[in-house]
C-alpha cells in the first residue's frame, strides 16, 4: 500500500506507531510518511523520529489525498476508523496485531514517552545554549566596558584590598599604594580609596542604611550585576544607585554557577560570587601590581571594623570554610598567571597561612 500511495498519515503515536516508524526507517520508506495524526496533542510528543505529530482536525486537506494507516492495536481500530470516515478520509487501513508483533521483533522498543523525553531534552539543550550565548554576550559587553583600560595598569605598583573586618582598624595606609575598598570601606574616612567594589544591594540592606551616603563617594565605583539565569537579581542595586558618572557595572559569577577563574575579565565574569572581596582581588590581579596587600579580609565570624554585627551576612564557620577555599583557588590562579605579584595578608585571621602573613599588632 505504501508503494502505491502518494503519501501516508499514521494514526496513533503510541507503541505501535513508534515501532512502525522504526521499521519504515530501516526499510528506507520514511519518505512516504507525511505525519502522525492524533485526536489531541495532550500528552503526545511534538514529533517522533523527526516526523511531526498533528491533531487530526488540522489535516483537512489530507483526508482524500493520502492513505490513513491506523497504528494502534486492533481492538481500538474499529472506532478510530469510524472517526476517520466521519472526518472524510477515503483510504483507511490498519496494522494487524500479527504484523505489529512481527515488526516489533525487528525493532528496538523506544516508546513515545522516551521519544518525548529525547525531544524535550533537545529542546532544553537548545534553550540552554541560547541562554548561555546571550549571557556570554552580555558579560563581554559589560566587562569590556568596565575593565579593558585597566589591564596591567599598575605594573610595579602596590595595591591594597580594603575589606571591612575588625583588623582594618589596625591598618596604617601604605603611602603611594592604590587602595581598592569593598562594601562599606568607604565609611573609613582616614583611608582614601581609589576604587570601591559593591555587589549586594538587597532592599533590606538599603533600608537599614548600610550604604548610606554612597552617592557622595568620589572614587570609581564598580557595581556588581548578575546574569538573568542566576535567579538572584534581588541582590542588585536599584538603578538610582547607578546614575552617578563614577559608577560602572560589572558582571559577577555567582556561587555554583562559576566554572573557574579567568585571566581575561573583559570577556568573563569576575570570580567572587560569595564575597565582593574576591571580585576586587580578581580585578587587582588583572592590573598586574608588584604587591597586593589584603587588609580587613578577616574571613571570620568577628563582625565589622565599626563594631556592628549584621546577623544576615555575618560569617559562620561553614561559610568561612567555603571562602577559605575560594582564596586558596585565587592563590593558585595567581601563582600560575601572576607569579611575580607578591600577595600579603596583614594581620590575617581566617586566612592565616594561605598567603604571606604580616602582623602589625
C-alpha positions as CSV (number, residue, x, y, z in Angstrom):
1,X,0.0,0.0,0.0
2,X,2.8,2.4,0.8
3,X,4.5,1.8,-2.5
4,X,1.2,2.5,-4.3
5,X,0.1,5.6,-2.4
6,X,1.4,9.2,-2.8
7,X,1.9,9.5,1.0
8,X,0.7,8.1,4.3
9,X,-0.6,9.5,7.5
10,X,-0.1,7.2,10.6
11,X,-2.9,7.5,13.1
12,X,-1.6,6.8,16.6
13,X,1.6,8.0,18.3
14,X,1.8,5.1,20.8
15,X,4.0,2.0,20.8
16,X,2.6,0.6,17.6
17,X,3.2,3.9,15.7
18,X,6.7,4.2,17.1
19,X,7.5,0.6,16.0
20,X,6.1,1.1,12.5
21,X,8.2,4.3,12.1
22,X,11.4,2.5,13.2
23,X,10.6,-0.3,10.8
24,X,9.9,2.0,7.9
25,X,13.1,3.9,8.7
26,X,15.1,0.6,8.5
27,X,13.4,-0.2,5.2
28,X,14.1,3.3,3.9
29,X,10.4,4.1,3.4
30,X,10.2,7.0,5.8
31,X,9.7,9.4,2.9
32,X,6.2,8.1,2.5
33,X,5.1,9.2,5.9
34,X,3.7,12.7,5.9
35,X,2.9,13.0,9.6
36,X,1.4,11.2,12.6
37,X,-2.2,12.0,13.4
38,X,-3.7,12.0,16.9
39,X,-7.0,13.1,18.3
40,X,-5.4,15.6,20.7
41,X,-1.9,16.8,21.3
42,X,-2.3,16.5,25.1
43,X,0.4,14.2,26.5
44,X,1.7,13.5,23.0
45,X,5.2,14.4,21.7
46,X,5.6,17.1,19.1
47,X,7.4,14.6,16.8
48,X,8.7,11.0,16.7
49,X,11.9,10.2,14.8
50,X,11.6,13.7,13.2
51,X,8.1,13.0,11.9
52,X,5.6,15.7,13.1
53,X,2.7,14.8,15.3
54,X,-0.5,16.7,14.4
55,X,-4.1,16.8,15.6
56,X,-6.5,15.2,13.1
57,X,-8.6,18.3,12.8
58,X,-5.6,20.1,11.3
59,X,-5.4,17.6,8.4
60,X,-8.4,18.6,6.4
61,X,-6.5,18.8,3.1
62,X,-5.0,15.3,3.6
63,X,-8.2,13.3,4.0
64,X,-8.9,12.5,0.4
65,X,-5.3,12.6,-0.8
66,X,-3.3,10.3,1.5
67,X,-3.5,6.8,3.0
68,X,-4.5,6.9,6.7
69,X,-2.9,3.9,8.3
70,X,-4.2,3.2,11.8
71,X,-1.2,2.3,14.0
72,X,-2.9,1.0,17.2
73,X,-3.8,-2.4,18.5
74,X,-6.7,-4.0,16.6
75,X,-9.3,-3.7,19.4
76,X,-9.4,0.1,19.1
77,X,-9.2,0.3,15.3
78,X,-12.9,0.0,14.6
79,X,-13.8,3.1,16.5
80,X,-10.9,5.0,15.0
81,X,-11.8,4.0,11.5
82,X,-15.3,5.4,12.2
83,X,-13.8,8.7,13.3
84,X,-11.7,8.8,10.2
85,X,-14.6,8.1,7.9
86,X,-16.7,10.8,9.7
87,X,-13.8,13.1,9.1
88,X,-13.9,12.3,5.4
89,X,-10.9,10.1,4.9
90,X,-11.3,8.0,1.7
91,X,-8.4,5.5,2.1
92,X,-8.1,3.8,5.5
93,X,-6.2,0.7,6.6
94,X,-5.0,-0.8,9.9
95,X,-1.9,-2.6,11.1
96,X,-2.8,-6.0,12.4
97,X,-1.6,-7.3,15.7
98,X,0.3,-10.1,13.9
99,X,2.1,-7.5,11.7
100,X,2.9,-5.4,14.7
101,X,4.3,-8.4,16.6
102,X,6.4,-9.2,13.5
103,X,8.0,-5.8,13.2
104,X,8.4,-5.5,16.9
105,X,10.9,-8.3,16.8
106,X,12.9,-6.3,14.2
107,X,13.0,-3.0,16.0
108,X,14.1,-1.6,19.4
109,X,11.3,-0.7,21.8
110,X,11.6,3.1,22.1
111,X,8.2,4.1,23.4
112,X,6.6,7.5,22.7
113,X,7.5,8.5,26.2
114,X,11.2,8.0,25.5
115,X,10.9,9.9,22.2
116,X,9.1,12.6,24.0
117,X,11.8,12.9,26.6
118,X,14.5,12.9,24.0
119,X,12.6,15.7,22.2
120,X,12.2,17.7,25.4
121,X,15.9,17.1,26.1
122,X,16.9,18.5,22.8
123,X,14.6,21.5,23.2
124,X,16.0,22.2,26.7
125,X,19.6,21.9,25.4
126,X,18.8,24.3,22.6
127,X,17.2,26.8,25.1
128,X,20.1,26.5,27.5
129,X,22.6,27.1,24.6
130,X,20.7,30.2,23.6
131,X,20.7,31.5,27.2
132,X,24.5,30.8,27.5
133,X,25.2,32.7,24.3
134,X,23.1,35.7,25.4
135,X,24.7,35.6,28.8
136,X,28.2,35.5,27.4
137,X,27.4,38.4,25.1
138,X,26.2,40.5,28.0
139,X,29.3,39.6,30.1
140,X,31.6,40.5,27.3
141,X,29.9,43.8,26.6
142,X,29.6,44.9,30.3
143,X,33.0,43.8,31.5
144,X,34.9,45.1,28.4
145,X,33.4,48.5,29.1
146,X,34.3,48.2,32.8
147,X,37.8,46.8,32.7
148,X,39.6,47.0,29.3
149,X,41.5,50.1,30.3
150,X,42.9,48.6,33.5
151,X,44.9,45.7,32.0
152,X,48.4,45.8,33.6
153,X,47.9,49.4,34.5
154,X,49.5,49.1,38.0
155,X,52.6,47.2,37.0
156,X,55.3,47.8,39.6
157,X,52.8,49.5,42.0
158,X,51.4,48.3,45.3
159,X,47.6,47.6,45.6
160,X,45.7,47.3,48.9
161,X,42.4,45.5,49.1
162,X,40.5,47.2,51.9
163,X,37.8,44.9,53.4
164,X,35.7,45.6,56.4
165,X,36.8,43.1,59.1
166,X,37.9,44.4,62.6
167,X,41.6,44.2,61.8
168,X,41.0,47.1,59.4
169,X,41.3,49.4,62.5
170,X,44.9,48.4,62.9
171,X,45.9,49.4,59.3
172,X,48.0,52.4,58.6
173,X,47.6,53.4,54.9
174,X,50.6,52.5,52.8
175,X,51.9,55.6,51.1
176,X,51.7,55.6,47.3
177,X,49.6,52.4,47.2
178,X,46.4,52.0,45.2
179,X,43.5,51.3,47.6
180,X,40.5,49.2,46.5
181,X,37.7,49.2,49.0
182,X,34.8,46.8,49.3
183,X,31.3,47.4,50.6
184,X,31.3,50.0,53.5
185,X,35.0,50.5,53.5
186,X,34.3,54.0,52.1
187,X,33.0,55.0,55.5
188,X,36.5,54.6,56.9
189,X,37.3,58.2,56.3
190,X,41.0,58.1,57.1
191,X,41.6,55.8,54.1
192,X,41.4,57.5,50.7
193,X,40.0,54.9,48.2
194,X,40.8,54.8,44.5
195,X,38.2,52.2,43.7
196,X,35.2,50.7,45.5
197,X,33.6,47.4,44.7
198,X,30.0,46.7,45.8
199,X,27.7,43.9,44.7
200,X,24.9,43.2,47.2
201,X,22.3,45.9,47.3
202,X,19.4,43.9,48.7
203,X,16.5,46.0,49.8
204,X,16.9,45.1,53.5
205,X,20.5,46.4,53.5
206,X,19.5,49.6,51.8
207,X,16.6,50.2,54.2
208,X,18.9,49.7,57.1
209,X,21.3,52.4,55.7
210,X,24.2,50.0,55.1
211,X,25.2,52.0,52.0
212,X,24.2,55.4,53.3
213,X,25.9,58.3,51.5
214,X,27.4,56.0,48.9
215,X,26.2,58.6,46.3
216,X,28.7,61.0,47.7
217,X,31.7,58.7,47.2
218,X,34.1,60.3,44.7
219,X,36.3,57.4,43.7
220,X,35.5,55.0,40.9
221,X,32.7,52.6,42.0
222,X,32.3,49.2,40.4
223,X,28.8,47.9,41.0
224,X,28.1,44.2,40.5
225,X,25.4,42.7,38.3
226,X,24.2,39.1,37.9
227,X,23.1,37.2,34.8
228,X,19.4,36.7,34.2
229,X,19.9,32.9,34.7
230,X,21.1,33.3,38.2
231,X,17.7,34.0,39.8
232,X,19.5,36.4,42.2
233,X,18.5,39.8,40.7
234,X,17.3,40.7,44.2
235,X,20.9,41.4,45.2
236,X,21.5,44.1,42.5
237,X,21.5,47.8,43.5
238,X,18.5,49.7,42.1
239,X,19.1,51.9,39.1
240,X,19.1,55.1,41.2
241,X,22.5,54.0,42.7
242,X,24.0,53.7,39.2
243,X,23.3,57.2,37.9
244,X,26.5,59.0,39.0
245,X,29.2,59.2,36.4
246,X,31.7,57.4,38.6
247,X,29.6,54.2,38.8
248,X,30.2,51.4,36.3
249,X,28.6,48.0,36.2
250,X,30.5,44.7,36.1
251,X,29.3,41.1,35.9
252,X,30.0,38.6,38.6
253,X,29.9,34.8,38.6
254,X,27.7,33.6,41.5
255,X,28.2,30.6,43.7
256,X,27.9,27.2,41.9
257,X,27.5,28.9,38.6
258,X,31.2,29.6,38.5
259,X,33.2,27.5,36.2
260,X,36.7,28.9,37.1
261,X,38.8,31.9,37.5
262,X,39.5,33.5,34.1
263,X,42.5,35.7,33.3
264,X,40.6,37.9,30.8
265,X,38.0,39.6,33.0
266,X,36.9,41.7,30.0
267,X,35.1,38.6,28.5
268,X,34.4,36.6,31.6
269,X,32.6,37.2,34.8
270,X,34.6,38.2,37.9
271,X,35.2,35.5,40.4
272,X,33.7,36.2,43.8
273,X,30.0,35.5,44.0
274,X,30.4,34.5,47.6
275,X,32.2,37.7,48.6
276,X,32.8,41.1,46.9
277,X,36.4,40.9,48.3
278,X,37.3,38.2,45.8
279,X,35.9,40.3,42.9
280,X,38.2,43.2,44.0
281,X,41.1,40.7,44.3
282,X,40.5,39.3,40.8
283,X,40.5,42.9,39.4
284,X,43.6,43.7,41.4
285,X,45.5,40.8,39.8
286,X,44.3,42.0,36.3
287,X,46.1,45.3,36.9
288,X,49.4,43.3,37.5
289,X,50.8,45.1,40.6
290,X,54.1,44.3,42.3
291,X,52.3,43.6,45.6
292,X,48.7,43.0,46.8
293,X,48.0,43.6,50.4
294,X,44.9,42.1,52.0
295,X,43.6,44.3,54.8
296,X,40.5,43.6,56.9
297,X,40.0,40.3,55.0
298,X,39.4,38.5,58.3
299,X,37.2,35.7,56.9
300,X,36.0,35.0,60.4
301,X,32.7,35.5,62.4
302,X,34.0,38.6,64.2
303,X,31.8,41.3,62.8
304,X,33.0,44.6,61.2
305,X,35.5,47.3,61.8
306,X,32.9,49.7,63.1
307,X,31.7,47.2,65.8
308,X,28.4,46.3,64.0
309,X,27.3,42.7,63.7
310,X,24.9,42.1,60.9
311,X,23.2,38.7,61.5
312,X,22.1,38.5,57.9
313,X,25.6,38.4,56.4
314,X,27.7,37.5,59.4
315,X,30.1,34.7,58.5
316,X,29.6,31.4,60.3
317,X,32.4,28.8,60.4
318,X,30.9,26.8,57.5
319,X,30.9,29.8,55.2
320,X,34.3,30.9,56.3
321,X,35.5,27.4,55.3
322,X,34.0,27.9,51.8
323,X,35.6,31.3,51.4
324,X,39.0,30.0,52.5
325,X,38.8,27.5,49.6
326,X,38.0,30.4,47.3
327,X,41.0,32.3,48.5
328,X,43.1,29.2,48.0
329,X,41.8,28.9,44.5
330,X,42.7,32.6,43.9
331,X,46.2,31.9,45.2
332,X,46.7,29.0,42.8
333,X,45.4,31.2,39.9
334,X,47.8,34.0,40.9
335,X,50.8,31.6,41.1
336,X,50.1,30.4,37.6
337,X,49.4,33.7,35.8
338,X,51.0,36.4,38.1
339,X,53.9,34.6,39.9
340,X,55.8,37.9,40.2
341,X,53.0,39.5,42.2
342,X,53.5,39.1,45.9
343,X,50.3,38.7,48.0
344,X,50.5,39.7,51.7
345,X,47.8,39.3,54.4
346,X,48.1,42.0,57.0
347,X,47.1,40.7,60.5
348,X,45.3,37.6,59.0
349,X,42.7,35.7,61.0
350,X,40.7,33.2,58.8
351,X,43.3,33.4,56.0
352,X,46.3,32.7,58.2
353,X,48.9,30.6,56.3
354,X,47.5,31.0,52.8
355,X,49.5,34.0,51.7
356,X,52.5,35.7,53.2
357,X,51.4,36.8,56.7
358,X,52.4,40.2,58.1
359,X,51.5,41.2,61.6
360,X,51.4,44.8,62.8
361,X,49.5,44.2,66.0
